[in-house]
Amino acid sequence: MEPSLTRRTDAPKRLVDQRREALARANAVRFKRAALKAALKDGELSIVSLVVEPPQYLASARIKELLLACPGFGRVKVERLLERCKVSPRKTIAGLSERQRRELIEALDK
């Protein structure tokens, strides 16, 4: 039997290295986010400060998940807050419009 003309080859070494670097960066972001959520839960950090000026590693974090990490915010309260501010629960913190950001800050400061 003849070998197939379309033979699979191993990925180039640089691609494997790039994947490892991307995985390391992603793990670092996950670790930072977990620490941030713990600080929110313990009351060491304010959610308002994060909405006003979010760190770069939070850019793709969903606002709903950050709110759920805050003490006193359960699923229903978060959903009502987001609905009142006209923010989708799937919205990321970097994807908030200025109006949405302003309304969230006002609602959270009360």
C-alpha positions in Angstrom: 0.0 0.0 0.0 1.2 3.5 -0.8 1.5 6.1 1.9 -1.2 8.7 1.8 -0.3 11.9 0.0 -1.8 14.0 2.8 0.3 12.9 5.7 0.0 14.5 9.0 3.1 15.9 10.5 3.8 17.1 14.0 3.2 20.7 14.7 6.3 22.9 14.5 8.1 23.4 17.8 7.4 27.1 17.9 3.7 26.4 17.9 4.0 24.2 20.9 6.0 26.8 22.7 3.5 29.4 21.8 0.7 27.3 23.2 2.6 26.8 26.4 3.2 30.6 26.7 -0.5 31.2 26.1 -1.5 28.6 28.7 0.9 30.2 31.2 -0.6 33.7 30.6 -4.2 32.3 30.9 -3.3 30.5 34.1 -1.8 33.8 35.5 -5.0 35.7 34.6 -7.1 33.0 36.3 -5.0 33.1 39.4 -5.2 37.0 39.6 -9.0 36.8 39.0 -9.4 34.2 41.8 -7.4 36.4 44.2 -9.5 39.4 43.2 -12.8 37.6 43.7 -11.5 36.5 47.2 -10.7 40.1 48.0 -14.2 41.2 46.9 -15.7 38.4 49.0 -13.7 39.4 52.1 -14.6 43.1 51.6 -11.0 44.1 51.0 -11.8 45.5 47.6 -14.7 47.6 46.3 -16.6 46.5 43.2 -17.1 50.2 42.4 -13.4 50.8 42.1 -13.2 47.9 39.6 -16.0 49.2 37.5 -14.5 52.6 37.4 -11.0 51.5 36.6 -10.7 47.8 35.9 -7.2 46.2 35.6 -6.3 44.8 32.2 -6.6 41.2 33.3 -10.3 41.8 34.1 -11.1 43.1 30.6 -12.8 39.8 29.5 -14.4 39.0 32.9 -18.1 39.0 32.9 -19.6 41.7 35.2 -22.2 39.3 36.5 -19.5 37.0 37.9 -17.7 39.9 39.6 -20.9 41.1 41.2 -21.7 37.5 42.4 -18.3 37.5 44.2 -19.4 40.5 46.3 -20.9 39.9 49.8 -24.7 40.6 49.8 -25.1 39.9 46.1 -26.9 36.8 45.1 -28.1 35.6 41.8 -31.5 37.3 42.0 -30.1 40.7 43.2 -27.4 40.7 40.6 -29.9 39.9 37.8 -32.2 42.7 39.0 -29.4 45.2 39.2 -28.2 44.4 35.7 -31.7 44.5 34.3 -32.3 47.9 36.0 -29.1 49.2 34.5 -29.8 47.7 31.1 -26.7 45.5 31.1 -26.6 42.0 29.6 -25.5 39.4 32.1 -23.0 38.2 29.4 -21.4 41.7 29.2 -17.7 41.9 30.0 -16.3 44.6 32.2 -14.4 46.1 29.2 -17.5 45.9 27.0 -19.6 48.2 29.3 -20.6 51.5 27.6 -20.1 54.7 29.5 -23.8 54.9 30.2 -23.9 51.3 31.6 -20.7 51.9 33.6 -22.2 55.2 35.1 -25.5 53.6 35.9 -23.8 50.6 37.6 -21.6 52.9 39.7 -24.6 54.9 40.8 -26.6 51.8 41.7 -23.7 50.2 43.6 -22.9 53.4 45.5 -26.4 53.4 47.1 
